[in-house]
Amino acid sequence: MMRSMARHLKRGAANAGYGGATSTSAAVQHYSTAAAPCVSYNWKRIKGFLFDIDGTLCDTDPLHLVAFRDCLKKAGIKQEVDETFFKANISGRSNPDIARDLLPHLSEEEKEQWIVDKEEYFCNLARKEIRPVEGLVELVSWIKQKNIKLGAVTNAPRANAEMILEGLGMTGQVDLLVIANETPANKPSPIPYITAMQKLD
């Protein structure tokens, strides 16, 4: 689907949202369902493309599931952490919110240490397994050829986000990285994306 999106972009399809897309998944949905024929578009009007990282630039959910499953079990959680539980209680949320809801028996200091340990566990898994989603390389190449800025907005800790971008070979291609925990609110609040838009202006 990402490759199909890249083909649509190269043919000049109308944009979807700010800077073309706030995420590849949103853009893919737009371009895969957009009605033909394609029309010419003035891409000079576009200030930038904003993407999420996890599950958008690369499929890290299976790795996050393993990391949360093993680390929650180590913290004394008996609940089975399967795909259904992961999607309902973990996916897309920030670490502090997850620790608050799933580890109420831990002190604040213990929660913070659990987050550090879980992130280290995840990084060790991810370094060996990170792969770009299909079509990402072509899409990013097209964006850069058009001299359009590229930003990433994520709930992930900065160290994780930078590690993933490096693993994808995108460190030098991303013009802006916004970490939700460094803004007044985490996603799904729009504040991280609004922050990115302001910085791209």
Secondary structure per residue as TSV (DSSP state, phi and psi in degrees):
chain	resnum	aa	ss	phi	psi
A	1	M	-	360.0	-38.4
A	2	M	H	-61.7	-39.3
A	3	R	H	-66.2	-39.6
A	4	S	H	-62.4	-41.1
A	5	M	H	-61.0	-43.4
A	6	A	H	-60.9	-38.9
A	7	R	H	-64.3	-42.1
A	8	H	H	-61.7	-42.3
A	9	L	H	-62.9	-43.2
A	10	K	H	-63.5	-27.5
A	11	R	T	-87.1	-1.2
A	12	G	T	85.4	36.0
A	13	A	-	-68.4	155.1
A	14	A	-	-63.0	150.9
A	15	N	-	-76.6	166.7
A	16	A	-	-126.2	100.8
A	17	G	S	79.5	-169.8
A	18	Y	G	-65.2	124.6
A	19	G	G	63.8	27.0
A	20	G	G	96.8	-46.3
A	21	A	-	-170.5	144.8
A	22	T	S	-87.1	-14.0
A	23	S	S	-157.3	156.4
A	24	T	H	-65.1	-34.3
A	25	S	H	-63.5	-42.2
A	26	A	H	-65.6	-41.5
A	27	A	H	-68.3	-40.9
A	28	V	H	-59.2	-44.1
A	29	Q	H	-60.9	-42.4
A	30	H	H	-63.9	-50.3
A	31	Y	H	-74.1	-30.5
A	32	S	H	-74.6	-19.9
A	33	T	H	-110.6	-3.8
A	34	A	-	-66.0	141.4
A	35	A	-	-79.1	138.1
A	36	A	S	-77.4	162.7
A	37	P	S	-84.2	159.2
A	38	C	-	-73.1	150.2
A	39	V	-	-119.8	156.6
A	40	S	-	-69.0	151.0
A	41	Y	-	-142.5	142.6
A	42	N	-	-85.0	92.6
A	43	W	G	-70.2	-11.6
A	44	K	G	-66.1	-17.6
A	45	R	G	-77.1	-17.3
A	46	I	-	-82.1	127.2
A	47	K	-	-85.8	-28.2
A	48	G	E	173.0	164.7
A	49	F	E	-109.1	133.5
A	50	L	E	-114.1	129.3
A	51	F	E	-125.6	145.1
A	52	D	-	-72.8	171.8
A	53	I	S	-109.6	-66.9
A	54	D	B	-65.0	126.5
A	55	G	T	79.4	-2.0
A	56	T	T	-118.9	-58.1
A	57	L	T	-80.5	-28.9
A	58	C	B	-151.4	153.6
A	59	D	-	-89.6	87.4
A	60	T	-	-96.9	-5.8
A	61	D	H	-54.4	-43.7
A	62	P	H	-59.9	-35.1
A	63	L	H	-73.0	-40.2
A	64	H	H	-62.6	-39.6
A	65	L	H	-59.5	-46.1
A	66	V	H	-62.3	-44.9
A	67	A	H	-62.9	-46.9
A	68	F	H	-66.2	-43.2
A	69	R	H	-56.7	-51.1
A	70	D	H	-70.2	-39.7
A	71	C	H	-76.2	-33.5
A	72	L	H	-67.6	-39.0
A	73	K	H	-62.4	-41.3
A	74	K	H	-64.6	-29.0
A	75	A	T	-84.3	2.2
A	76	G	T	97.4	10.3
A	77	I	-	-83.3	122.9
A	78	K	-	-90.9	-13.8
A	79	Q	S	-58.5	132.8
A	80	E	-	-70.9	123.7
A	81	V	-	-96.3	85.8
A	82	D	-	-101.8	-173.6
A	83	E	H	-62.3	-38.9
A	84	T	H	-64.1	-46.8
A	85	F	H	-64.2	-40.7
A	86	F	H	-60.6	-47.0
A	87	K	H	-66.5	-34.8
A	88	A	H	-80.3	-30.0
A	89	N	H	-122.0	-12.5
A	90	I	T	-126.7	-50.5
A	91	S	T	-55.7	128.7
A	92	G	T	82.9	-3.0
A	93	R	-	-100.9	160.5
A	94	S	-	-81.7	155.8
A	95	N	H	-58.5	-45.0
A	96	P	H	-60.3	-38.9
A	97	D	H	-67.1	-40.9
A	98	I	H	-64.6	-46.5
A	99	A	H	-62.5	-39.2
A	100	R	H	-61.2	-43.5
A	101	D	H	-82.3	-35.0
A	102	L	H	-99.1	-16.6
A	103	L	-	-127.6	52.4
A	104	P	T	-65.2	-18.9
A	105	H	T	-79.5	-10.4
A	106	L	S	-91.8	149.8
A	107	S	-	-72.6	169.7
A	108	E	H	-62.3	-40.5
A	109	E	H	-64.5	-39.4
A	110	E	H	-68.0	-37.9
A	111	K	H	-61.7	-45.7
A	112	E	H	-61.0	-41.6
A	113	Q	H	-69.0	-36.4
A	114	W	H	-62.3	-41.3
A	115	I	H	-62.2	-45.2
A	116	V	H	-58.9	-46.4
A	117	D	H	-65.7	-40.8
A	118	K	H	-65.2	-41.8
A	119	E	H	-64.8	-39.2
A	120	E	H	-64.1	-40.8
A	121	Y	H	-62.1	-46.1
A	122	F	H	-61.5	-45.9
A	123	C	H	-60.1	-39.3
A	124	N	H	-63.7	-35.4
A	125	L	H	-71.6	-45.4
A	126	A	H	-68.0	-35.6
A	127	R	H	-56.8	-28.1
A	128	K	H	-92.6	-15.8
A	129	E	H	-122.2	-5.5
A	130	I	-	-65.7	127.4
A	131	R	-	-139.2	141.0
A	132	P	B	-69.1	147.9
A	133	V	-	-67.1	157.2
A	134	E	T	-59.4	130.4
A	135	G	T	90.9	-9.7
A	136	L	H	-62.9	-44.8
A	137	V	H	-59.0	-44.2
A	138	E	H	-66.5	-40.5
A	139	L	H	-65.2	-47.3
A	140	V	H	-62.7	-40.1
A	141	S	H	-59.7	-42.8
A	142	W	H	-63.6	-44.4
A	143	I	H	-59.6	-45.8
A	144	K	H	-69.3	-34.0
A	145	Q	H	-62.9	-30.6
A	146	K	T	-84.7	1.7
A	147	N	T	57.7	36.3
A	148	I	-	-97.9	139.3
A	149	K	E	-71.5	150.4
A	150	L	E	-126.6	124.1
A	151	G	E	-124.0	154.1
A	152	A	E	-122.5	135.8
A	153	V	E	-128.7	122.3
A	154	T	E	-146.7	153.3
A	155	N	S	-83.5	-9.7
A	156	A	S	-67.8	152.0
A	157	P	-	-60.3	153.0
A	158	R	H	-56.9	-43.6
A	159	A	H	-59.8	-41.1
A	160	N	H	-65.8	-46.8
A	161	A	H	-59.9	-44.8
A	162	E	H	-66.2	-37.2
A	163	M	H	-64.1	-42.9
A	164	I	H	-67.0	-44.7
A	165	L	H	-61.3	-39.4
A	166	E	H	-64.8	-42.7
A	167	G	H	-64.0	-28.3
A	168	L	T	-87.0	-4.7
A	169	G	T	73.0	27.9
A	170	M	-	-111.0	3.1
A	171	T	T	-55.1	-44.1
A	172	G	T	-82.5	-5.1
A	173	Q	T	-101.8	-19.2
A	174	V	-	-88.4	119.5
A	175	D	S	-82.3	-21.8
A	176	L	E	-149.6	132.3
A	177	L	E	-124.7	116.9
A	178	V	E	-109.5	121.8
A	179	I	E	-97.7	120.3
A	180	A	G	-57.4	-37.3
A	181	N	G	-65.5	-14.3
A	182	E	G	-96.3	4.4
A	183	T	S	-112.5	173.1
A	184	P	S	-62.9	-18.8
A	185	A	S	-152.8	148.6
A	186	N	-	-82.6	160.3
A	187	K	T	-63.3	147.0
A	188	P	T	-82.5	6.4
A	189	S	S	-56.7	143.8
A	190	P	S	-75.5	-7.9
A	191	I	H	-56.0	-43.8
A	192	P	H	-59.5	-40.2
A	193	Y	H	-71.4	-37.4
A	194	I	H	-62.6	-41.1
A	195	T	H	-59.0	-44.3
A	196	A	H	-63.8	-42.8
A	197	M	H	-60.4	-42.8
A	198	Q	H	-62.9	-38.5
A	199	K	H	-73.9	-23.4
A	200	L	H	-82.1	-16.3
A	201	D	-	-64.5	360.0
